Amino acid sequence: MNNRTTKILIADDTAKFGIRLASQLRDMGYQTLTRKNTASSVLNTVLSEGPDIVITDLTLRDTDAVALMKQIRSHTPKAPHFIVASDIDNSFIEKQVTESGAAYFLVQPLQAEAVHRAVTALSRSQGLSEDNDTLIKITKTIQSLGVPAHIKGYHYLRAAILFTVEKPALLTGITKELYPMIARRFNTTSSRVERAIRHAIEITWERAGSDRLVSFFGFTYSGRPTNSEFIAFISDRIRLTGNIRMSVFPEAYPQAL
């Protein structure tokens, strides 16, 4: 996905917002569509036009973004990524929306530059070299543990492991170095990176059976591991398997190194 081919559907056909945003994004090189912010209009356009990304308000005329995402995923196995906008800056709402599958939760008034940064970060996170042995090992490892792939913490956690596989010294500076690196890459804040990773680990710990976790870690934790413990253990395990191709890092995250 890149800005020359990415097709963005904006679930708002008003001149005040949707058409203006579409025009600004087209000037940046994206393909854009605007439709009424109703479930049927968005669903029909997704099925007929196949957009890569859907930008929608948290509240549509006849439904909400969470219900819309669920409906679209029930109709197609290739659902687009969702960027949900809201005039309410609330961490609980953001958590509910991202857990339901949104790639990004942005606060209104929505600016074209903010959307551009989100699309760019999303493109990079999805466009990593999937044939790279190191990345495949990391992806398979966290998926085998049950880390949900649709939440932000999944992508942040995978990036954290990628960084620390190449640079183990980052494990001693997670708060001051690692989180800021990931935050720059995904256009967010260090605190949100830390919170999202912790949330991903919490979900994994709750859902995974104790036998699977003991089998993977080789010992029993008295409680959920910290972010640093979880990242360190997996990065060490990946590094010890050998065949690490370091070139994945500058290619995947050129601005962070």
Residue pairs with C-beta under 8 A, 6 or more apart in sequence:
1 52
1 122
1 123
1 126
1 127
2 123
2 127
3 28
3 29
3 30
3 116
3 119
3 120
3 123
4 29
5 31
5 52
6 30
6 31
6 52
6 53
6 119
6 123
7 30
7 31
7 32
7 33
7 49
7 50
7 51
7 52
7 53
8 22
8 25
8 30
8 31
8 32
8 33
8 51
8 52
8 53
8 54
8 55
8 115
8 119
9 32
9 33
9 34
9 35
9 42
9 45
9 46
9 49
9 51
9 53
9 54
9 55
9 80
10 18
10 21
10 22
10 32
10 33
10 34
10 35
10 55
10 56
11 18
11 35
11 36
11 37
11 41
11 42
11 54
11 55
11 56
11 57
11 60
12 18
12 21
12 34
12 36
12 37
12 55
12 56
12 57
13 19
13 34
13 35
13 36
13 37
17 110
18 34
19 34
21 32
21 55
21 110
21 112
21 115
22 32
22 33
22 34
23 32
24 112
25 32
25 112
25 115
25 116
26 32
28 112
28 116
30 119
33 45
33 49
33 51
35 41
35 42
35 45
36 61
37 56
37 57
37 60
37 61
38 60
38 61
38 62
38 63
39 60
39 62
39 63
39 67
39 68
39 71
40 62
42 54
42 56
42 60
42 68
42 72
43 68
43 71
43 72
43 75
45 51
46 54
46 72
46 75
46 76
46 79
46 80
47 75
47 76
50 78
50 80
51 80
52 80
52 81
53 80
53 81
53 82
53 83
53 103
53 119
53 122
54 72
54 80
54 81
54 82
54 83
55 82
55 83
55 85
55 110
55 115
56 65
56 68
56 82
56 83
56 84
56 85
57 65
57 84
57 85
57 86
57 108
58 64
58 65
58 84
58 85
58 86
58 88
58 93
58 97
59 65
59 86
60 68
63 71
65 82
65 84
65 97
65 100
65 102
66 96
66 97
66 100
69 79
69 82
69 100
69 101
69 102
70 100
70 101
72 79
72 80
73 79
73 101
79 101
81 103
81 122
81 126
82 101
82 102
82 103
82 104
83 102
83 103
83 104
83 105
83 106
83 115
83 118
83 119
84 97
84 102
84 104
84 105
84 106
85 105
85 106
85 107
85 108
85 110
86 93
86 97
86 105
86 106
86 107
86 108
87 107
87 108
87 109
88 107
89 107
93 105
94 105
95 199
97 105
98 105
98 151
98 152
98 196
99 148
99 150
99 151
101 150
103 118
103 122
103 152
104 118
104 122
104 152
106 114
106 115
106 118
117 187
118 187
120 187
121 185
121 186
121 187
124 185
124 252
124 253
125 155
125 159
125 185
125 186
128 135
128 248
128 252
129 135
129 248
129 251
129 252
130 136
130 139
132 245
132 248
133 243
133 244
133 245
134 162
134 165
134 238
134 243
134 244
134 245
134 248
135 162
135 248
135 252
137 238
137 241
138 158
138 161
138 162
138 165
138 234
138 238
139 158
141 234
141 237
141 238
142 154
142 157
142 158
142 161
142 234
143 149
144 216
145 204
145 208
145 212
145 213
145 216
146 203
146 204
146 207
146 208
146 212
147 153
147 154
147 157
147 200
147 201
147 203
147 204
148 154
148 200
148 203
148 204
151 196
151 199
151 200
151 203
152 186
152 192
152 196
153 196
153 197
153 198
153 199
153 200
153 201
153 203
154 200
155 186
156 182
156 186
156 193
156 196
156 197
156 200
157 197
157 200
157 201
157 230
157 231
159 182
159 185
159 186
159 253
160 174
160 178
160 182
160 197
160 231
161 231
161 234
161 235
161 238
162 248
162 249
162 252
162 253
163 170
163 178
163 181
163 182
163 249
163 253
163 256
164 170
164 171
164 178
164 231
164 232
164 235
165 235
165 238
165 239
165 244
166 244
166 246
166 249
168 235
168 236
168 239
170 177
170 178
170 181
171 178
171 228
171 231
171 232
171 235
174 227
174 228
174 231
175 190
175 194
178 231
179 190
179 191
179 193
179 194
180 190
181 253
181 256
181 257
182 190
182 193
182 256
183 189
183 190
183 192
183 193
184 255
184 256
185 253
185 255
185 256
186 193
194 227
197 227
197 231
198 227
201 224
201 225
201 227
201 230
202 224
205 213
205 224
205 225
210 220
213 220
213 221
214 220
217 233
225 233
238 244
249 257
250 257
